[in-house]
Amino acid sequence: MSLSLSSRTERGHVIAALSGELDIASAPALREQLLGLLHHVASRLIIDLSAVSYADASGLAVLVATGRRARLLGGFLRLAAPTPAVARALSITGLNRHLDILPTVHAAITSPPRSPRRHYGTAEARTGTGTTSTAHAQPARARTGRAWRAAGSGELRTATAACSPTPAPGAPPAPAASSPPSCTPWPGRMQAPARPA
């Protein structure tokens, strides 16, 4: 099944109604059509997904790229009325946290604009009433029990000194213990651990 697009303008918004399957076969043509609808005067785009029966990663990538282009032009992209299959694809990919998705075209037109900046680690979800709730998500590493953080400059100097036969200027003296097995001293360099054959 192919994908068709019809567009209209309503209250300063360009509304693109899609019908069919949003997949790898239809993605290139859809990209051209959607980008053709965007320009400085009409950069507020609403995509009506109520008649889209299927969406894959290629089709969703077109929506993300169109949203970026709309923001570059000073506008926005909103997705309206996704079918359950499309809503599931958006949820599985996590795009539902990054794209404005509203239950109806009317809600997409009348909803106030969202903040243009998104913060990493927050998930914003719209409810059917148009209110916004925010939930804080944890990075994937936090679930494994290992917390990751950037090493400080002192830690980097200490690690370099432990692996180097000559200390770097301003570096603290090397620890009394032997160098870790993963460090083979080279003059001023660290060598990656040897790989088993």
N, C-alpha and C positions, 0 to 999 in steps of 0.2 A: 504494500500500500504506500502511496507517495504522500508527500506533505504539501498542503496548499496554504497560502497566506493571503488574507484580505486585510486592508488597513483603512482606517478612518481617523478623523481628528475630532476630538470632543473636549471642550473646556480647556484648550491649550495642551492637551495630551495626544500623542499619536498612539492609537490602539491597534495592535497587530493581532488579529485572530488567526491562530494556527489550527489546522485540521489534518489529522493523519498520524503518521509515525515520525518521530523526531529521532532519526538514527544516522548512521554513517553515510548512507546513500543520499540523504536529503541535507546533510549538514553544510556542504560547500555552497549550494544554491541558497539555502536559508541565510547563511552568513552574508552573502552579497545583498540579498533583499533587505535584511534588517539594517545593515550598515547604510544602505541607500536611503532608508527612511530617516536616519539621523543626520541632523545638521544643526548649526548654531541656533537657528530659530526654533526648531522642533527637536529638542534633546530630552524631552520627558516621554519615555516610551513605556507603554504597558503592553505586555504580551499575554493575551487570553489563551490559556491552555485547556479550556474546558472541553475541547474536541480532539485533544491529542491522546491517542490510545497507548503510546509506547514512547519511551525516551531512553537512549543509551548515553554513554560517556561522550561520544562525539557530538551528539545533539546538545547535551548540557554544556559542553565547552563553548559552543556557539553562543549560548545564553550568557555565560560568564564574560566572554570577549565583548559582546554587545553592551553589557553593563559597564565594562571598563571604558569603552568608547563614549558612552552616554555621559559618564562622570567627567571624562576629559573635556567634553563639550559644555560642561556646566549643568548637566541634567541628571537623570537617574533612569534606572530600569526597575520596573516592578512586574512580578509575575502574578497573574490573577487566575483564580479558579482551577488549580491543577486537578486533574483526574486522580483517583487513588493510585494508579500505576505510576504516574509521573511524580506524585507526592512521595511515593516510596523510593523512587530513584533519587530524588533530591535529598531525602532523609539518609539513605544508605551512603551517599557520597559526602554528606555533611554540608552540602550547599544550602540547605534550608537555614543554616545558621549565618550565612553570608549574603544571601539574596533577600530582597523584600518580597515576601509571598503573602498575598491577601486572598480571602475567600471568594471575592467577587470583583468584577471590573469596576462596579460602582464604588466599592471600598477602596480600590486602588486609586481611583480618581480623587476621592474626597479625603483620603487619609493625609495627615500632615507629613511633611518631609522628615526623614530620619536624619540623624547626625551623619555627616559624610565620612567621619573617621570610625573605623572599626578597631577594637582593641583585641589583641591576641588573647585567647583564653576565655573570652566571654561568648556566650551563645544567646542571641536575642530571638525570641519567638513571638510572633503576633498571635493574638487570640482573635476569635470571631468578632469581638466588639471593637477592634481597632486599637486596644491598649497594648503596651509593650511591657514584657517582663524580661528580666535579665537573670541568667543562671551562669555561674562561674564554672567553667570546665577545667579539669586538671590536665596538664601535659601528659602524654602517653608514658613517659619515663616514670612519672610519679606513681603509677600503678604497680610498677615492678618493685618498689621499695627503695630504689636507688635515686637519690636526689642529685641532679647535675647542676653545677654552677661553674662559672668561668674562674680560672685560676688567677690569682693576683700576681703582680709583677714580682714580688718577693718569692712566691712559690715557684715561679718559672726560673728565676735566677738560681734558687736552691737546686731544682731538678737539673738544670744545665750544669751546675758545678759538680753535682754527683756523677754525671756522665762524662765530664771533661777532665783530662789529666791536668790542665792548667786552668785555674779559676779565671773567670771573666773579671774585668775591672769592676770593683764595687760589689762583687758577689761575696756572700758569706763563705766562710771556710767550709770545705766538704765535710759531710758527716764522717764520724769515726768508723762506722760500719762499711763493709765493702759495697761497691756499686751494685745496684739491682741487676739481675741477670739479663734484663732486656736492654741494658745500655752497654755497648761496646765502645770504649773511648776512642775517639779520633781527635786530632787536634782541632778544637773549637767546634766539633759537630757531634750530633747524636746519630747513631745508626739504629735502624729498625731491627727488631728481633729476627733471628734467622728463622726461615720457614722450614718445616720438616719436609724431607724429600718424599 
